[in-house]
């Protein structure tokens, strides 16, 4: 794996660990953070795959746009379009007043993130 791709993966795994901690927290869970880090994990795995394929990695946070770029090397990832659209909302909106995630949203974001992470890690030749 290219060093830059490995860096993207390491950052994605940090977000994944943070998401898991917040989803599982019994005292003072931060569901907004859980959802944000689910989005961040997916974003960084998309960018890792682009990097590994030798493609430019844009400085954007929209997961659907990133997915469209990745589809040229991973066409089967089309099945994640709905998940990427769902997770994209957590990149910005939920970090500001007006929107707040609840336990159900955090669990849903976690489920979608886990499903995508599994496919991304397999595509990058990583085993759990």
N, C-alpha and C positions, 0 to 999 in steps of 0.2 A: 504494500500500500504506500502511496506517496505520503511524504511527511505532512504536507498540508492537509491531506484528506484525514490522516490520523489525528491531526489537531482538531478538525471539525468533529470527528467522532468523540474525542475526549470531552469536548465542550458539550456535545449532545448528551453524553452519559452523565455529566454533571447536572444538566437540566433534568434528566430522567430521575436521578437520585433525589433531587429537590422536590420534584413532583410527587414521587412516592412518599416522601416524608410528610408532606402537607396533606395528601389524601388520607394517610393513615393516622395522622395526629388525633389524639383524643382530647387534648387540652389546647384550646386556642388554635384550631386549624385555620390556615389562611387559604381558603378555596380559590380566591382570585390568583394567588401565587401558584397554586397547583395547576390551574388552567393556563396561566402564562407560561409556565415551564413546560407543559405538555406541548404548547405551540412552539416554543423555542427548541425543544428536542426534535420535533419533526422538521423544523426549518433547517437545523444544522445537519440532519441526516440527508435532506435533499441537497444541501450545499456540498456535503461530503461526496455524494454520488456524482454531482456535476464536476467537482474537482478531480475525482478519480478518473472520470472520462475525458479529462483534459479540456473541459468547457470553462468558459468564463463564469465566475460566481458573482452575480449581481448583489449589490447591497440593498436588498429589498426584503420585506417581511411577509409579503403576500404569498401564502403557501400554494394557492392555485396557479399563480404565475410561475412560481418555481417548479411546480409539478409539470406544467406545460413544457418547460425547458428540459426536464428530466425524461419526459416521455420518449424522446428520440433515442435514448439509450436503455430505458426501462419501460417499454410500452405496456407491460402488464400492470404497471402502477396506476393505470387509469381507474382501476377499481377503488383507489383511495381518494378520488376527487371529492366525494361528499365529505369524507373525514377531513380533508385538507381545508375545505370551505368552512366547516364547523370550527376547526381549531384556529383558523386565521383570525377570527373575531377576537380572540384573546390576546393578540399581539399588542394592541393599543387600547381599545375601548374599555377593557376591564381594569386598566391601570389608573383610571381617572374616575372621579365622582360621577354618579349617574347610572352606572351598571355595577352589579355585584354578582359573583358566582355563588351558588349554593352547593351543598354536598352532592346533589344529583348531577349538577353540571360538572363538578370536579371529577366525579366517578366516570361520567361519560367521556370527558376529555382524556382521562387516564386510559380508559379502554381503547379509545381510538388511537392514542399515542402508542400504546403497547403493540397494537396490531401492526401499525406502520413500522415501528422500530424493528420488529421481528423480520419483516420483509427487507427493510433497508440493510440490516446487519447481514442477512443471508446474501444479498446482492453484493455486498462489500467483502464477502468471504470471511465474515466474523462469526464465531460460534459463541453461544451462551453457556 
